Amino acid sequence: MSKHIPTPSMDTGAIPVIPQSVRNESLKDQPPRPQPTVKVPTQIKVLIAASFLIALGYGLVAPVLPSFARSFDVGAMAATFVVSAFALTRLLFAPTSGKLITRFGERKIYSTGLLIVALGSLGAGLSVNYPMLIASRAVGGIGSVMFTVAAMGILVRNSPPAIRGRVSGYYATSFLLGNILGPVLGALAAGWGMRMPFFVYALLLFGAATVVLTKLKEELQEVNLNTQGIAVPKKALTFKEAWGFTNFRSALFTNFAVGWSVFGLQSSVIPLAAVAVLADFHRNETGYDAAARGATLAGFTLAAYAAGNALTQIYSGRMGDRIGRRPMIFAGLLLSGSVTLVFGFINHPAAFVATAVLLGIGSALLGPSLQASLSDVIGNKRSGGQPLAYYQMVSDIGLIIGPLIAGAIIDAAGFFPAFVLCASLLLVASLGWLPGFKPKFPADVAEEGYTGK
């Protein structure tokens, strides 16, 4: 029998007070209200597609770049400087790109950056000598940091807070898949010559810039609204204000450590260590050419890293949205640091490849939540060009100096100390995300509802 619920008095029209026990009893019979599903905004989907095209083109260029430089009769160091010149101008222009974003907005700087990189790629493909190639790569580095920082800004301002981790995972995965497929297509198109990949890359960039200009124009131009229809104040978050957030300071050091110990490790130490592992494993075999076979093992190892990373990336972003950013970043750094340390003990090729899978999983656990944590600091309602520029800058610094120091250590003391240093940076970075630690932040600056968890 249901309890009697009082009705308004016919004499006075007054609504009597309903006892709490009666209200609770009546609520039990009501079905739970379904929670609205938060969808990925169309503008974010456009950026994800553009990211894939950019990475696909870069993957076409990367394998032929050193050999193309050597075709101008320069040495190995000059050939590798083609890569360094790109990274160096990215680093030097990062603060300026942040100011440009604050002044002109993310969409315009993103599109302009894509066009500049496209022109740089065209210049590289048309190069008639080594200095022209270096100049073209330097110009491309300027455009690269412009669109990289601007893309992060667009993601920050247009990612719904409830799914920021998932959005970061989608974006990172699209770039990763482009980097995986690019070299494959490059190998298939090897017969076109070494200049053709630069022209294809430029074409893809022009296409991506056109899509961004047309599809993002209405939402992100003069109306100054994000994709949820929220008015975005023009006052930008400064670096000084962002520095007041514990999570921002931890994110800066973490991105530096990742640039040094994950990205730098892949580009320099792992290919060299692969040769050393094969040489040790086949040391009793006469005539075995470890140097020639090492490139194959390095390729399999990097592919294994990419596979572990890609398969984990999207799911880790969802987990970060559910359980919090800090636990995911801590777990990812702890796993990545431990696995990097294990690399120093490995002397079997199969174990070397398997360990790379674990490193890919570790970096995928922390990546989306690290980006989402930065997005939480900036929020949807303001521009964060300056903090984003410095965030990107510290990663580039780690990527530039990490391989140089690792190479010096390897020459002086072998591979084990180099892996120990890389692992130590990651493990130290994990201390900034310790579970149970309550992050501090300026309440008057933080977005409403920010907790830092």
C-alpha positions as CSV (number, residue, x, y, z in Angstrom):
1,M,0.0,0.0,0.0
2,S,1.4,3.4,-1.0
3,K,1.7,6.1,1.6
4,H,-0.8,9.0,1.5
5,I,0.7,12.2,0.0
6,P,-1.0,15.4,1.2
7,T,-2.7,17.6,-1.4
8,P,-3.3,21.3,-1.4
9,S,-6.0,22.4,1.1
10,M,-9.3,23.1,-0.7
11,D,-10.0,25.9,1.9
12,T,-6.8,27.9,1.8
13,G,-4.9,26.6,-1.3
14,A,-1.8,26.2,0.9
15,I,0.6,23.4,0.0
16,P,1.3,21.4,3.1
17,V,4.8,20.2,4.0
18,I,5.5,16.7,2.8
19,P,7.5,14.6,5.3
20,Q,11.0,13.6,4.1
21,S,10.2,9.9,4.5
22,V,7.2,10.2,2.2
23,R,9.3,12.1,-0.5
24,N,12.0,9.4,-0.3
25,E,9.4,6.6,-0.7
26,S,7.9,8.3,-3.8
27,L,11.3,8.7,-5.4
28,K,12.0,5.0,-5.2
29,D,9.3,4.3,-7.7
30,Q,10.8,6.8,-10.3
31,P,13.2,5.4,-12.9
32,P,16.7,6.9,-12.8
33,R,17.2,9.8,-15.2
34,P,19.6,8.8,-18.1
35,Q,22.8,10.9,-18.1
36,P,23.3,12.8,-21.4
37,T,26.0,11.5,-23.6
38,V,28.8,14.0,-24.2
39,K,29.8,13.9,-27.9
40,V,33.0,14.9,-29.5
41,P,32.4,18.3,-31.2
42,T,32.6,18.5,-34.9
43,Q,35.4,21.0,-34.8
44,I,37.5,18.6,-32.8
45,K,36.8,15.9,-35.4
46,V,38.2,18.3,-38.0
47,L,41.4,18.8,-36.0
48,I,41.8,15.1,-35.6
49,A,41.5,14.5,-39.3
50,A,43.9,17.3,-40.0
51,S,46.3,15.8,-37.5
52,F,46.2,12.5,-39.4
53,L,47.0,14.2,-42.7
54,I,49.9,16.2,-41.2
55,A,51.4,13.1,-39.6
56,L,50.9,11.0,-42.7
57,G,52.9,13.6,-44.7
58,Y,55.6,13.8,-42.1
59,G,55.9,10.1,-42.2
60,L,56.5,10.2,-45.9
61,V,59.3,12.8,-45.5
62,A,61.2,11.5,-42.4
63,P,62.7,8.3,-43.9
64,V,64.2,10.1,-47.0
65,L,65.3,13.3,-45.3
66,P,68.8,12.3,-44.2
67,S,69.6,10.6,-47.5
68,F,68.3,13.6,-49.4
69,A,70.7,15.8,-47.4
70,R,73.6,13.4,-48.1
71,S,72.9,13.8,-51.9
72,F,74.4,17.3,-51.6
73,D,77.8,15.7,-50.8
74,V,77.7,16.5,-47.0
75,G,78.8,14.4,-44.1
76,A,76.7,12.5,-41.6
77,M,76.7,15.3,-39.0
78,A,75.5,17.8,-41.6
79,A,72.8,15.3,-42.7
80,T,71.5,15.0,-39.1
81,F,71.5,18.8,-38.7
82,V,68.6,18.9,-41.2
83,V,66.5,17.4,-38.4
84,S,68.1,19.6,-35.7
85,A,67.5,22.8,-37.7
86,F,63.8,22.1,-37.7
87,A,63.7,21.4,-34.0
88,L,65.9,24.4,-33.2
89,T,63.6,26.9,-34.9
90,R,60.6,25.3,-33.3
91,L,62.2,25.9,-29.9
92,L,63.3,29.5,-30.6
93,F,59.9,30.5,-32.1
94,A,57.7,28.9,-29.4
95,P,57.3,32.0,-27.2
96,T,56.5,34.2,-30.2
97,S,53.9,31.7,-31.3
98,G,52.2,31.9,-28.0
99,K,52.0,35.7,-28.3
100,L,50.6,35.5,-31.8
101,I,47.9,33.1,-30.6
102,T,46.9,35.5,-27.9
103,R,46.8,38.4,-30.4
104,F,45.1,36.7,-33.4
105,G,43.5,33.6,-32.1
106,E,44.2,29.9,-32.5
107,R,42.4,29.3,-35.8
108,K,44.3,31.9,-37.8
109,I,47.7,30.9,-36.3
110,Y,46.9,27.2,-36.9
111,S,46.1,27.7,-40.5
112,T,49.1,30.1,-41.1
113,G,51.4,27.6,-39.5
114,L,50.2,24.8,-41.8
115,L,50.8,27.0,-44.8
116,I,54.3,28.0,-43.7
117,V,55.3,24.3,-43.2
118,A,53.8,23.6,-46.7
119,L,55.9,26.3,-48.2
120,G,59.0,25.0,-46.3
121,S,58.3,21.5,-47.6
122,L,58.0,22.8,-51.2
123,G,61.3,24.7,-50.7
124,A,63.0,21.5,-49.5
125,G,61.8,19.6,-52.5
126,L,63.0,22.2,-54.8
127,S,66.4,22.7,-53.1
128,V,69.4,22.8,-55.4
129,N,72.0,22.9,-52.6
130,Y,72.5,22.1,-48.9
131,P,72.0,25.7,-47.5
132,M,68.7,26.0,-49.4
133,L,67.5,22.7,-47.8
134,I,68.5,23.9,-44.3
135,A,66.7,27.3,-44.8
136,S,63.6,25.5,-45.9
137,R,63.7,23.2,-42.9
138,A,64.2,26.2,-40.6
139,V,61.1,27.9,-42.1
140,G,59.1,24.7,-41.6
141,G,60.1,24.6,-38.0
142,I,58.6,28.0,-37.4
143,G,55.3,27.0,-39.0
144,S,55.4,23.7,-37.1
145,V,55.5,25.2,-33.6
146,M,52.7,27.7,-34.7
147,F,50.2,25.0,-35.7
148,T,51.2,22.6,-32.8
149,V,50.6,25.2,-30.1
150,A,47.5,26.5,-31.8
151,A,46.1,23.0,-32.2
152,M,46.5,22.4,-28.5
153,G,44.7,25.7,-27.8
154,I,41.8,24.8,-30.0
155,L,41.5,21.4,-28.3
156,V,41.6,23.0,-24.9
157,R,38.9,25.5,-25.6
158,N,36.6,23.2,-27.4
159,S,36.9,19.9,-25.6
160,P,34.0,19.3,-23.2
161,P,35.5,18.9,-19.7
162,A,33.9,15.5,-19.1
163,I,35.7,14.0,-22.1
164,R,38.9,15.9,-22.3
165,G,41.0,12.8,-21.7
166,R,39.1,10.9,-24.5
167,V,39.5,13.8,-26.9
168,S,43.3,14.0,-26.2
169,G,43.5,10.2,-26.8
170,Y,41.8,10.5,-30.2
171,Y,44.0,13.4,-31.2
172,A,47.2,11.6,-30.2
173,T,46.1,8.4,-31.8
174,S,45.4,10.0,-35.2
175,F,48.9,11.5,-35.2
176,L,50.4,8.2,-34.3
177,L,48.6,6.3,-37.0
178,G,49.7,8.9,-39.5
179,N,53.3,8.4,-38.4
180,I,52.9,4.6,-38.8
181,L,51.3,4.7,-42.2
182,G,53.5,7.5,-43.6
183,P,56.7,5.5,-43.8
184,V,54.8,2.5,-45.3
185,L,53.5,4.6,-48.1
186,G,56.9,6.2,-48.4
187,A,58.5,2.8,-48.9
188,L,55.9,1.9,-51.6
189,A,56.5,5.2,-53.4
190,A,60.3,5.0,-53.2
191,G,60.5,4.8,-57.0
192,W,59.2,8.4,-57.3
193,G,62.5,9.7,-56.1
194,M,63.6,11.6,-53.0
195,R,62.0,14.9,-53.9
196,M,58.4,13.7,-54.4
197,P,57.6,13.1,-50.7
198,F,58.2,16.8,-50.0
199,F,55.7,17.8,-52.6
200,V,53.1,15.3,-51.4
201,Y,53.6,16.6,-47.8
202,A,53.1,20.1,-49.0
203,L,49.9,19.1,-50.8
204,L,48.5,17.4,-47.7
205,L,49.3,20.5,-45.6
206,F,47.6,22.8,-48.1
207,G,44.5,20.5,-47.9
208,A,44.5,20.5,-44.1
209,A,44.8,24.3,-44.0
210,T,41.9,24.6,-46.4
211,V,39.7,22.3,-44.2
212,V,40.6,24.2,-41.0
213,L,39.9,27.6,-42.6
214,T,36.5,26.6,-43.9
215,K,35.2,24.3,-41.2
216,L,36.3,26.2,-38.1
217,K,35.7,29.7,-39.4
218,E,32.2,30.3,-38.1
219,E,32.7,29.0,-34.5
220,L,36.2,30.4,-33.8
221,Q,36.4,33.7,-35.7
222,E,34.6,36.9,-34.7
223,V,31.8,35.5,-32.6
224,N,34.4,34.3,-29.9
225,L,32.4,31.3,-28.9
226,N,33.5,27.7,-28.2
227,T,31.7,24.7,-29.6
228,Q,29.4,24.5,-26.6
229,G,28.2,28.0,-27.3
230,I,30.0,29.5,-24.3
231,A,31.3,33.1,-24.8
232,V,35.0,33.1,-24.5
233,P,36.5,36.2,-22.8
234,K,39.4,37.7,-24.6
235,K,41.6,37.8,-21.4
236,A,44.3,35.2,-21.8
237,L,45.8,33.0,-19.1
238,T,49.4,34.2,-18.6
239,F,52.3,32.0,-17.8
240,K,52.7,33.6,-14.4
241,E,49.1,32.7,-13.5
242,A,49.4,29.2,-14.8
243,W,52.6,28.7,-12.7
244,G,50.4,29.0,-9.6
245,F,48.9,25.6,-10.4
246,T,50.7,22.6,-9.0
247,N,49.6,20.5,-11.9
248,F,51.0,23.0,-14.5
249,R,54.4,23.0,-12.9
250,S,54.4,19.2,-12.8
251,A,53.2,19.1,-16.4
252,L,56.2,21.2,-17.5
253,F,58.8,18.9,-15.9
254,T,56.9,15.8,-17.1
255,N,56.8,17.0,-20.7
256,F,60.5,17.8,-20.5
257,A,61.2,14.3,-19.2
258,V,59.1,12.7,-21.8
259,G,60.8,14.7,-24.6
260,W,64.2,13.6,-23.3
261,S,63.5,10.0,-22.1
262,V,60.8,8.8,-24.5
263,F,60.9,10.7,-27.8
264,G,64.7,11.3,-27.5
265,L,65.2,7.6,-26.6
266,Q,63.4,6.4,-29.7
267,S,65.2,8.7,-32.1
268,S,68.8,8.0,-30.8
269,V,69.4,5.4,-28.1
270,I,67.1,2.6,-29.1
271,P,68.5,2.3,-32.7
272,L,72.1,2.2,-31.4
273,A,71.2,-0.2,-28.6
274,A,69.5,-2.6,-31.1
275,V,72.9,-3.0,-32.8
276,A,74.6,-3.6,-29.5
277,V,72.0,-6.2,-28.5
278,L,72.4,-8.2,-31.7
279,A,76.2,-8.0,-31.5
280,D,76.1,-9.4,-28.0
281,F,73.5,-12.1,-28.8
282,H,75.4,-13.3,-31.9
283,R,78.9,-12.7,-30.6
284,N,79.9,-16.4,-31.2
285,E,78.8,-16.4,-34.8
286,T,81.5,-15.7,-37.3
287,G,80.7,-13.2,-40.0
288,Y,77.5,-11.9,-38.5
289,D,76.9,-8.3,-39.4
290,A,75.2,-6.7,-36.4
291,A,75.2,-3.2,-37.9
292,A,73.3,-4.3,-40.9
293,R,70.7,-6.3,-39.0
294,G,70.4,-3.7,-36.2
295,A,68.4,-1.4,-38.4
296,T,65.8,-4.1,-38.9
297,L,65.6,-4.8,-35.2
298,A,65.3,-1.1,-34.5
299,G,62.5,-0.8,-37.0
300,F,60.6,-3.7,-35.3
301,T,61.2,-2.2,-31.9
302,L,59.8,1.2,-32.8
303,A,56.9,-0.4,-34.5
304,A,56.2,-2.4,-31.4
305,Y,56.3,0.8,-29.3
306,A,53.9,2.4,-31.7
307,A,51.5,-0.6,-31.5
308,G,51.5,-0.6,-27.7
309,N,50.9,3.1,-27.7
310,A,48.1,3.1,-30.3
311,L,46.2,0.3,-28.7
312,T,46.3,1.9,-25.3
313,Q,45.9,5.6,-26.1
314,I,42.1,5.9,-26.5
315,Y,41.3,3.7,-23.5
316,S,43.7,5.5,-21.2
317,G,42.0,8.8,-22.1
318,R,38.6,7.4,-21.1
319,M,40.1,6.1,-17.8
320,G,41.6,9.5,-17.1
321,D,38.1,11.1,-17.5
322,R,36.7,8.5,-15.0
323,I,39.3,8.2,-12.3
324,G,41.2,11.4,-12.6
325,R,44.3,12.7,-14.5
326,R,46.8,12.4,-11.7
327,P,46.5,8.6,-11.1
328,M,46.9,7.9,-14.8
329,I,49.9,10.2,-15.2
330,F,51.6,8.7,-12.1
331,A,51.0,5.1,-13.4
332,G,52.2,6.0,-16.9
333,L,55.4,7.6,-15.6
334,L,56.1,4.8,-13.1
335,L,55.7,2.1,-15.8
336,S,57.7,4.1,-18.4
337,G,60.5,4.7,-16.0
338,S,60.7,1.1,-14.8
339,V,60.6,-0.2,-18.4
340,T,63.3,2.2,-19.5
341,L,65.5,0.9,-16.7
342,V,64.9,-2.7,-17.8
343,F,66.2,-1.8,-21.3
344,G,69.7,-1.4,-19.8
345,F,69.7,-5.2,-18.8
346,I,68.3,-6.7,-22.0
347,N,70.6,-8.9,-24.2
348,H,67.9,-10.8,-26.2
349,P,66.3,-9.3,-29.4
350,A,62.8,-10.7,-28.6
351,A,62.9,-9.2,-25.1
352,F,64.1,-5.9,-26.6
353,V,61.0,-5.7,-28.8
354,A,58.6,-6.9,-26.0
355,T,60.0,-4.2,-23.7
356,A,59.3,-1.5,-26.3
357,V,55.6,-2.6,-26.3
358,L,55.5,-1.9,-22.5
359,L,57.2,1.5,-23.0
360,G,54.5,2.3,-25.6
361,I,51.8,1.3,-23.1
362,G,53.4,3.4,-20.4
363,S,53.6,6.6,-22.5
364,A,50.0,6.0,-23.7
365,L,48.8,5.9,-20.1
366,L,50.2,9.3,-19.3
367,G,49.9,11.1,-22.6
368,P,46.1,11.9,-22.9
369,S,45.7,12.6,-19.2
370,L,48.8,15.0,-19.2
371,Q,47.2,16.9,-22.1
372,A,43.8,16.9,-20.3
373,S,45.4,18.1,-17.1
374,L,46.8,21.1,-19.0
375,S,43.4,21.7,-20.5
376,D,41.8,21.7,-17.0
377,V,44.2,24.4,-16.0
378,I,43.4,26.7,-18.9
379,G,39.7,25.8,-19.2
380,N,37.2,26.5,-22.0
381,K,36.6,30.1,-21.4
382,R,40.0,31.7,-22.2
383,S,43.0,31.5,-24.5
384,G,46.2,29.9,-23.1
385,G,48.7,30.6,-25.9
386,Q,51.6,31.5,-23.6
387,P,51.4,28.6,-21.2
388,L,50.9,26.2,-24.1
389,A,53.9,27.6,-25.9
390,Y,56.2,27.0,-22.9
391,Y,54.7,23.5,-22.4
392,Q,55.7,22.6,-26.0
393,M,59.0,24.4,-25.6
394,V,60.2,22.2,-22.7
395,S,59.5,19.0,-24.7
396,D,61.6,20.4,-27.6
397,I,64.4,21.2,-25.2
398,G,64.4,17.6,-23.9
399,L,64.3,16.2,-27.4
400,I,67.3,18.3,-28.5
401,I,69.6,17.9,-25.5
402,G,68.6,14.4,-24.5
403,P,70.1,12.5,-27.4
404,L,73.3,14.6,-27.3
405,I,73.9,13.8,-23.6
406,A,72.9,10.2,-24.1
407,G,75.3,9.9,-26.9
408,A,78.1,11.3,-24.8
409,I,77.3,8.9,-22.0
410,I,77.2,5.9,-24.4
411,D,80.6,6.8,-25.8
412,A,82.1,7.2,-22.3
413,A,80.4,4.4,-20.3
414,G,78.1,2.3,-22.4
415,F,74.3,2.0,-22.8
416,F,73.3,1.1,-19.2
417,P,74.1,4.6,-17.6
418,A,72.2,6.3,-20.5
419,F,69.1,4.2,-19.8
420,V,69.5,4.8,-16.1
421,L,69.5,8.6,-16.6
422,C,66.4,8.4,-18.8
423,A,64.6,6.2,-16.3
424,S,65.5,8.5,-13.4
425,L,64.0,11.6,-15.1
426,L,60.7,9.7,-15.6
427,L,60.6,8.4,-12.1
428,V,61.4,11.8,-10.6
429,A,58.6,13.3,-12.7
430,S,56.2,10.8,-11.3
431,L,56.7,12.4,-7.8
432,G,54.8,15.4,-9.0
433,W,51.7,13.3,-9.5
434,L,51.8,11.2,-6.3
435,P,48.4,9.7,-5.3
436,G,46.9,11.3,-2.3
437,F,48.6,14.6,-2.7
438,K,46.2,17.5,-2.9
439,P,47.3,19.9,-5.7
440,K,47.3,23.6,-5.0
441,F,46.0,26.3,-7.3
442,P,44.8,29.9,-7.2
443,A,41.1,29.8,-6.7
444,D,40.5,33.2,-8.3
445,V,42.2,32.1,-11.5
446,A,41.0,28.5,-11.8
447,E,38.0,27.5,-13.9
448,E,34.8,26.9,-11.9
449,G,34.8,23.3,-10.7
450,Y,38.5,22.8,-11.0
451,T,40.0,20.4,-8.5
452,G,43.3,19.3,-10.0
453,K,42.5,15.6,-9.5
